[in-house]
Amino acid sequence: MANKSKRLANNVGDNFFVDSTCINCDTCRQLAPATFAENDDFSSVYRQPVGDAEVHAAYQALVACPVGSIGTLQGDKARMQQAVASFPLALDTHIYYNGFNSEKSFGANSYFLRHPDGNWLIDSPRYVRHLVTAFERMGGIKYIFLTHEDDVADAGRYAAQFGATRIIHSADADAEPGAEWIIEGMDPVEVGPEFRIIPVPGHTQGSIALLYADHYLFTGDHMGWDRDVNGLRLATVYVWNEEILRRSTARLLDHRFEWVLPGHADRIHLPAVRMKQELQRLLDRRLSS
């Protein structure tokens, strides 16, 4: 929980607040955009939540915050329990956002994909008992897909708990030395009839995306939705190779998908034709910048 003595002066109102330990990871702004906004190098409360839905979302942000920077002056234990219980949070059929973002991955999002042939964890949240119990209830974890070296977090602990196979590209494999499945090269890898691993180097040399059912694309830090430009965006900081980043993004035009589920930036769901148009617009913007 946040420390009220470190409460940022630009918080508005008298209950929810953000303190100076905030790392500006965007988690709270994704979950509760009616309450939290970016202010200089931090998030802060620009408006206190109103109504059940907004209060619930603010408590979800409090729970998910990777560094415990969000607090309340007058807490509500029942609301807190409801927020904890809401994770993993269903996004669509069989697709969940885990919450409990990890400081080890700078607050990156992680996801759980429920599948009859074995469940997937995409990148890693904090290792917490609540999620372990939830994953057990949903049938455990068969694969842990690691999009790149920055977002492995507690993948090793989840792998040990569930006997899961960790998947990572060889170029980023030093971040998870015990990984059981190492992806090589630049060619897509088919995993059964519904899963395709797509190398997308650029942010890091070993960045990979996971495409499920030609519908859901888990992108790590390669690509996400930018609410400020109302369009897709590519990694803009810590870019290993800009030209390779653009080329790997252009290859995504060969694949059909309707969801982009990133580690950082907003999630987005669009019709496949519109998604391809947005991807082309992104490439045009990047080439002209």
C-alpha positions in Angstrom: 0.0 0.0 0.0 1.1 3.6 -0.7 2.4 5.9 2.0 0.2 8.9 2.6 3.2 10.9 3.8 4.6 10.5 0.2 1.4 11.5 -1.4 1.9 13.5 -4.6 0.7 17.0 -4.4 -1.1 16.9 -7.8 -3.6 14.2 -6.6 -7.2 15.5 -6.7 -9.7 14.7 -4.0 -9.4 13.1 -0.6 -9.5 9.3 -0.8 -7.5 7.6 -3.6 -4.0 8.9 -4.2 -0.7 8.0 -5.8 2.6 8.4 -3.9 6.1 9.3 -5.1 7.2 5.7 -5.5 5.2 5.5 -8.8 7.2 4.3 -11.7 4.8 5.7 -14.4 4.2 2.2 -15.9 0.6 3.0 -17.1 -1.1 0.0 -15.3 -3.5 2.2 -13.3 -4.3 4.3 -16.4 -5.3 1.2 -18.4 -7.5 -0.2 -15.7 -9.1 3.0 -14.3 -8.8 5.8 -16.9 -11.6 7.7 -15.2 -9.5 8.2 -12.1 -5.8 8.1 -13.0 -3.8 10.2 -15.6 -0.2 10.8 -16.4 1.2 13.9 -14.8 4.8 14.7 -15.6 6.8 11.6 -14.6 4.1 10.0 -12.5 0.5 8.8 -12.6 -1.8 10.7 -10.3 -5.5 10.9 -9.4 -7.1 13.6 -11.6 -10.6 12.7 -10.5 -12.0 10.6 -7.6 -14.0 7.6 -8.8 -17.8 8.0 -8.8 -20.2 5.1 -8.7 -19.6 1.3 -8.2 -17.9 0.6 -11.5 -15.3 3.4 -11.2 -14.6 2.6 -7.5 -14.1 -1.1 -8.4 -11.8 -0.1 -11.3 -9.7 2.1 -9.0 -9.3 -0.8 -6.5 -8.3 -3.1 -9.3 -5.6 -0.5 -10.2 -4.5 -0.5 -6.6 -4.2 -4.3 -6.6 -2.4 -4.5 -10.0 0.1 -1.7 -9.3 3.5 -3.3 -9.4 5.1 -1.1 -6.7 2.2 -0.4 -4.3 2.0 3.3 -5.2 -1.7 3.6 -5.0 -3.5 4.1 -1.6 -6.7 5.2 0.0 -7.1 7.5 3.0 -10.3 5.6 3.9 -10.0 2.0 2.7 -12.9 -0.4 2.1 -11.9 -4.0 2.9 -14.8 -5.5 1.0 -14.0 -3.5 -2.1 -10.4 -4.6 -1.9 -11.4 -8.2 -1.6 -13.7 -7.9 -4.6 -10.9 -6.3 -6.6 -8.5 -9.1 -5.8 -11.1 -11.7 -6.6 -11.7 -10.2 -10.1 -8.2 -11.3 -11.3 -7.5 -13.0 -13.6 -9.8 -10.6 -15.4 -11.7 -12.0 -18.4 -11.1 -10.0 -21.6 -12.8 -12.4 -24.1 -13.6 -16.1 -24.3 -10.7 -18.0 -22.7 -8.5 -14.9 -22.6 -7.6 -13.2 -19.2 -5.5 -10.3 -18.0 -3.7 -11.5 -14.8 -3.3 -8.2 -12.9 -0.7 -8.3 -10.1 1.8 -6.7 -12.5 5.5 -7.1 -11.6 8.0 -4.5 -10.8 10.6 -6.9 -12.3 9.1 -6.2 -15.7 8.4 -2.5 -15.1 4.7 -3.2 -14.6 4.2 -5.1 -17.9 0.8 -6.9 -18.4 0.6 -10.7 -18.5 -2.1 -12.9 -19.8 -3.6 -16.3 -19.3 -5.0 -18.3 -22.2 -7.3 -21.2 -21.3 -7.2 -24.1 -23.8 -8.5 -27.7 -23.7 -5.0 -29.0 -24.9 -3.2 -27.0 -22.1 -3.2 -23.5 -20.8 -0.7 -20.8 -21.7 0.7 -18.0 -19.5 2.0 -15.1 -21.6 4.7 -13.3 -19.8 4.7 -13.4 -16.0 2.8 -11.5 -13.3 4.0 -11.4 -9.7 4.1 -14.8 -8.1 1.1 -14.6 -5.7 -0.9 -17.3 -4.0 -4.2 -15.9 -5.4 -3.1 -16.4 -9.0 -1.6 -19.8 -8.3 -4.9 -20.9 -6.9 -6.8 -19.4 -9.8 -4.5 -21.1 -12.3 -4.9 -24.4 -10.5 -8.7 -24.0 -10.6 -8.6 -23.4 -14.4 -6.4 -26.4 -15.1 -2.8 -25.3 -14.5 -0.3 -24.1 -17.0 1.3 -26.1 -19.8 3.3 -23.4 -21.5 4.8 -20.1 -20.4 5.4 -17.9 -23.4 8.0 -15.2 -22.8 7.8 -12.4 -25.4 11.2 -11.0 -24.6 13.9 -10.7 -22.0 12.4 -7.8 -20.1 9.1 -9.5 -19.0 10.1 -12.9 -17.6 9.5 -11.7 -14.0 8.5 -14.8 -11.9 8.2 -17.2 -14.8 10.6 -19.6 -13.2 8.5 -19.9 -10.0 5.3 -20.5 -12.1 7.1 -23.1 -14.2 8.3 -24.9 -11.1 4.8 -24.8 -9.5 3.0 -26.2 -12.6 5.7 -28.1 -14.4 5.3 -25.8 -17.3 7.4 -25.5 -20.5 9.0 -22.0 -20.9 9.3 -20.7 -24.4 11.8 -17.9 -25.3 13.9 -16.9 -28.3 17.6 -17.8 -28.3 18.6 -14.2 -28.6 16.9 -13.3 -25.3 17.4 -16.7 -23.6 20.0 -15.4 -21.1 17.1 -13.8 -19.3 15.6 -17.2 -18.5 18.5 -19.7 -18.4 16.3 -22.7 -17.5 13.9 -22.3 -20.4 12.8 -25.6 -21.9 12.0 -24.5 -25.4 14.3 -22.2 -27.3 13.0 -20.6 -30.5 15.6 -20.0 -33.2 15.7 -17.8 -36.3 13.1 -15.6 -37.9 10.6 -18.1 -39.4 7.2 -18.5 -37.7 6.8 -21.7 -35.7 3.5 -23.6 -35.7 2.4 -25.1 -32.4 -0.5 -27.3 -33.3 -3.3 -26.0 -35.5 -4.1 -22.8 -33.5 -0.9 -21.3 -32.2 1.9 -19.6 -34.2 5.0 -18.1 -32.7 6.2 -15.1 -34.8 9.6 -13.6 -34.3 9.3 -9.7 -34.2 12.9 -8.5 -33.4 13.5 -4.8 -32.9 12.7 -3.9 -29.4 15.0 -6.7 -28.4 16.9 -9.0 -30.7 14.8 -11.9 -29.4 11.3 -10.4 -29.3 8.5 -12.9 -30.3 4.7 -12.6 -30.6 2.1 -15.3 -30.1 -0.8 -15.6 -32.5 -3.8 -17.7 -31.3 -6.6 -18.8 -33.6 -5.8 -16.0 -36.1 -7.6 -13.8 -33.6 -5.4 -12.8 -30.7 -1.9 -11.4 -31.0 0.2 -11.2 -27.8 2.9 -8.7 -28.6 4.9 -8.0 -25.5 6.6 -4.6 -25.9 6.8 -4.8 -29.7 3.4 -3.1 -30.4 0.3 -1.8 -28.6 -2.5 0.7 -28.8 -1.7 4.3 -28.1 -4.7 6.2 -26.7 -3.0 9.6 -27.4 -2.8 9.0 -31.1 -5.7 6.6 -31.2 -3.7 4.2 -33.2 -1.2 1.4 -32.9 2.3 2.2 -31.8 5.7 0.5 -31.8 8.3 0.5 -29.1 9.9 3.9 -28.9 12.5 3.5 -26.1 15.1 0.8 -25.7 14.9 -0.2 -29.3 17.6 -2.7 -30.3 17.4 -2.0 -34.0 15.0 0.4 -35.6 15.2 -0.9 -39.2 14.7 -4.5 -38.1 11.8 -3.4 -35.9 10.0 -1.9 -38.9 10.7 -5.0 -41.1 9.4 -7.4 -38.5 6.3 -5.2 -38.1 5.7 -5.2 -41.8 5.7 -9.0 -41.8 2.7 -8.9 -39.4 0.6 -7.8 -42.4 0.8 -11.4 -43.6 -1.2 -12.5 -40.5 -4.8 -12.1 -39.6 -5.7 -10.9 -36.1 -8.4 -8.9 -34.3 -6.8 -8.4 -30.9 -3.5 -6.8 -29.9 -2.6 -7.7 -26.3 0.6 -5.9 -25.3 2.9 -5.9 -22.3 2.8 -2.1 -22.3 0.2 0.2 -23.9 -3.5 -0.4 -24.2 -5.2 -3.6 -25.5 -7.3 -3.2 -28.6 -10.0 -5.2 -30.4 -10.9 -4.3 -34.0 -12.2 -6.1 -37.0 -9.4 -7.9 -38.9 -9.7 -5.6 -41.9 -9.5 -2.5 -39.7 -6.6 -3.9 -37.8 -4.6 -4.4 -41.0 -5.4 -0.8 -42.0 -4.2 0.4 -38.6 -1.0 -1.6 -38.9 -0.3 -0.1 -42.3 -1.0 3.4 -40.9 1.5 2.7 -38.1 4.2 1.7 -40.6 3.5 4.8 -42.7 3.9 7.0 -39.6 7.0 5.2 -38.4 8.6 5.5 -41.8 7.9 9.2 -42.0 9.1 10.0 -38.5 
